[in-house]
Amino acid sequence: MKRIMMFTTLLALLVAATSFAYETVDVKNGGSIKGKIKSATPMADPVIKIVVKPAPDPKETELAKQTCGDSQQAGMYILSPANEVKNVLVIVENVQKGKAVPKTDFAIDNKKCYFEPHVGIAYKGANFVIKNSDPLLHNTNLGVMLQENMRQTAYNLALPNKDQVIKKPVRQKGLYNVKCDAHDWMKAFVYAADNPYVAITDASGNYEIKDLPPGKYKVRIWHEGFHEAMKDVEVASGKASDLNVTLSK
């Protein structure tokens, strides 16, 4: 019974995600949503202690230690002195029509045992471009995050060689988490969108989403280290709607 319920939930999510096709139209005198995302309190970015697993060849172990180091910043809480938050995803939900979707590929680099970038935006119809800049094996595993801690693997790619590149199409919209099965401290997040109305905050917590057709929208505010927020916003023709949000841990 539990398995049936889980399957039904997953099926409902997939149906909801594909219930309409985005329509490209000429947006004339559209509006925008802009604002600033802050943290309610100062937050310190965690430092991750790195423990390299011994390899059969001591030279490989030493190479991994030199490449990865013994610690790294998590990259989770990147805050300005004014508690403005970088790398927050601002997503306009279920936009059914608007300007053309970018065809830009999204690149993820395994570099110094860290994913770069830590947070990014990909677009359906474009590609994930996965690169390994390190002289050791990485395993880049991309999975769509579902409710109740469920995860649907999209790609699980082994990159054993330095400067190796693998390109795969972005087929499914949604929030992906990215992990390396060979180095469990490595992680990143990518939102795959079927429309262009998504943004990431900069180092001052600012974002702007332009050229939205006038109307009422729900805006999702997501960050890995804060509670998610959902806000209602009305966009008027030729005007900017302000949406400033303060997040809590």
C-alpha positions in Angstrom: 0.0 0.0 0.0 2.8 2.4 0.9 4.5 1.7 -2.4 1.3 2.4 -4.3 0.8 5.7 -2.5 4.4 6.7 -3.3 3.9 5.8 -7.0 0.6 7.7 -7.1 2.2 10.8 -5.6 5.1 10.7 -8.0 2.8 10.2 -11.0 0.7 13.2 -9.9 3.8 15.4 -9.6 5.0 14.4 -13.1 1.5 15.0 -14.6 1.3 18.4 -12.9 4.8 19.3 -14.2 3.7 18.6 -17.8 0.0 19.6 -17.7 0.5 22.5 -20.1 3.0 23.6 -22.8 4.6 27.0 -22.5 3.7 29.3 -25.3 6.1 31.8 -26.8 4.5 35.2 -27.5 5.6 38.7 -28.3 5.5 40.5 -24.9 4.9 44.1 -25.4 5.1 46.6 -22.5 5.4 43.7 -20.0 6.1 44.2 -16.3 8.8 43.1 -14.0 9.4 41.7 -10.5 12.4 42.9 -8.5 13.6 43.0 -5.0 16.0 42.0 -2.3 16.3 38.8 -0.3 17.7 39.0 3.2 18.2 36.7 6.2 16.4 37.4 9.4 19.7 36.8 11.3 23.4 36.5 10.5 24.4 33.1 9.3 27.9 31.6 9.2 28.8 29.4 6.3 29.7 25.9 7.4 33.3 24.6 6.9 33.3 21.1 5.6 36.1 18.8 6.8 37.4 16.6 4.0 38.5 13.1 4.6 39.9 11.4 1.4 39.3 7.7 1.3 42.6 5.7 0.8 43.1 4.3 -2.7 44.9 1.0 -3.5 47.7 3.1 -5.0 49.2 5.6 -2.4 50.0 8.0 -5.2 46.3 8.2 -6.1 45.5 9.0 -2.4 48.1 11.7 -2.3 46.9 13.2 -5.6 43.3 13.3 -4.2 44.5 15.0 -1.0 46.4 17.6 -3.0 43.4 18.2 -5.2 40.7 18.3 -2.6 42.5 19.8 0.4 41.5 19.1 3.9 38.5 21.5 4.2 36.3 23.8 2.1 33.5 26.3 2.6 30.1 24.8 2.1 29.0 27.7 0.0 25.5 27.5 1.6 25.3 30.8 3.5 26.9 33.6 1.4 25.7 36.8 3.2 26.7 40.4 2.9 27.4 42.5 6.1 23.7 43.6 5.9 22.5 39.9 5.8 21.7 40.0 2.1 21.6 36.5 0.7 23.4 35.3 -2.5 22.3 32.3 -4.5 18.5 32.4 -3.7 16.3 31.1 -6.5 13.4 33.3 -7.4 10.9 31.3 -9.5 7.7 32.5 -11.1 5.5 29.5 -10.9 3.4 28.0 -13.8 3.9 30.8 -16.4 1.9 29.6 -19.4 3.1 32.2 -22.0 5.8 34.8 -22.4 9.1 35.6 -24.1 11.2 32.9 -25.7 13.1 30.4 -23.5 16.9 30.9 -23.6 18.8 28.1 -25.5 21.9 28.6 -23.4 23.5 25.4 -22.1 24.3 25.1 -18.4 27.8 24.2 -17.4 28.8 22.4 -14.2 32.5 22.0 -13.4 34.0 19.6 -11.0 36.9 21.8 -9.8 39.1 21.2 -6.7 36.4 18.7 -5.5 33.7 21.4 -5.6 30.9 22.0 -8.0 31.0 25.4 -9.9 28.6 27.0 -9.8 27.0 26.1 -6.5 23.5 27.3 -7.7 22.4 27.7 -11.3 19.6 27.8 -13.8 19.2 25.5 -16.8 16.5 25.5 -19.5 14.5 22.7 -21.1 15.6 22.3 -24.7 19.2 23.2 -23.9 21.9 21.0 -22.3 23.7 20.2 -19.1 27.4 20.4 -19.9 29.4 18.5 -17.2 33.1 19.0 -17.0 35.8 17.5 -14.8 38.7 19.9 -14.3 40.4 17.6 -11.7 43.0 14.9 -12.3 40.9 12.3 -10.5 37.5 10.6 -11.0 34.3 12.4 -10.2 30.8 11.0 -10.5 28.3 13.7 -11.3 24.8 12.6 -10.2 21.8 14.9 -11.1 18.4 14.2 -9.6 15.1 16.0 -9.6 14.0 16.8 -6.0 10.5 15.6 -5.3 8.4 15.9 -2.1 9.0 14.0 1.1 12.7 13.7 0.4 12.1 11.7 -2.8 14.6 12.1 -5.7 14.4 11.0 -9.3 17.8 10.5 -10.9 18.1 12.1 -14.3 21.8 11.4 -15.0 24.5 9.6 -13.2 27.8 10.3 -15.1 31.3 9.0 -14.4 34.1 11.4 -15.4 37.4 9.6 -14.8 39.6 11.8 -16.9 40.8 15.4 -16.4 39.1 17.9 -18.8 36.5 15.3 -19.8 33.2 16.9 -20.9 29.8 15.2 -21.1 26.8 16.9 -22.6 23.2 15.8 -21.9 19.8 17.3 -22.7 17.7 19.0 -20.1 14.4 17.1 -20.4 12.6 17.7 -17.2 11.8 20.9 -15.4 12.2 21.2 -11.6 14.8 21.6 -8.9 17.8 19.3 -9.2 20.4 18.5 -6.6 23.8 17.5 -7.9 26.1 15.2 -6.0 29.3 13.3 -6.5 29.1 9.7 -5.4 32.9 9.5 -5.1 33.1 12.6 -2.8 30.1 12.8 -0.6 30.7 16.4 0.5 30.2 17.8 -3.0 26.8 19.2 -3.8 25.1 21.9 -5.9 21.6 22.9 -7.0 20.1 23.6 -10.4 16.7 24.8 -11.3 15.6 23.6 -14.8 13.0 25.9 -16.2 10.6 25.7 -19.1 10.3 29.5 -19.2 12.7 32.4 -18.8 11.1 33.8 -15.6 13.6 32.6 -13.0 16.5 34.5 -11.3 19.3 34.1 -8.8 20.1 36.7 -6.3 23.5 38.4 -6.5 26.0 39.1 -3.6 23.7 42.0 -2.4 20.6 39.8 -2.4 19.2 41.6 -5.5 17.2 40.0 -8.4 15.0 41.2 -11.2 12.7 39.2 -13.6 11.8 41.3 -16.6 9.2 41.2 -19.5 6.4 39.3 -17.7 3.0 39.5 -19.3 0.6 41.4 -16.9 -1.2 39.3 -14.5 -1.2 37.6 -11.1 1.5 35.2 -10.2 2.8 33.0 -7.5 6.6 33.4 -6.8 8.6 30.7 -5.1 11.6 31.8 -3.1 14.0 28.9 -2.5 17.4 28.5 -0.8 19.0 25.3 0.5 19.5 26.7 4.0 16.2 28.6 4.7 12.5 27.9 4.8 10.9 28.1 1.4 8.5 31.0 0.8 5.7 31.5 -1.7 4.4 35.0 -2.4 1.5 36.3 -4.5 2.5 39.2 -6.9 0.5 41.2 -9.4 2.4 42.5 -12.4 1.1 45.5 -14.2 2.0 46.6 -17.7 5.1 48.6 -17.9 5.7 48.7 -14.2 8.0 47.0 -11.7 6.4 45.1 -8.8 8.6 45.1 -5.7 9.0 41.8 -3.8 11.4 41.9 -0.8 11.6 38.8 1.3 13.3 38.1 4.7 14.1 34.4 5.1 14.4 32.4 8.3 16.5 29.3 8.9 
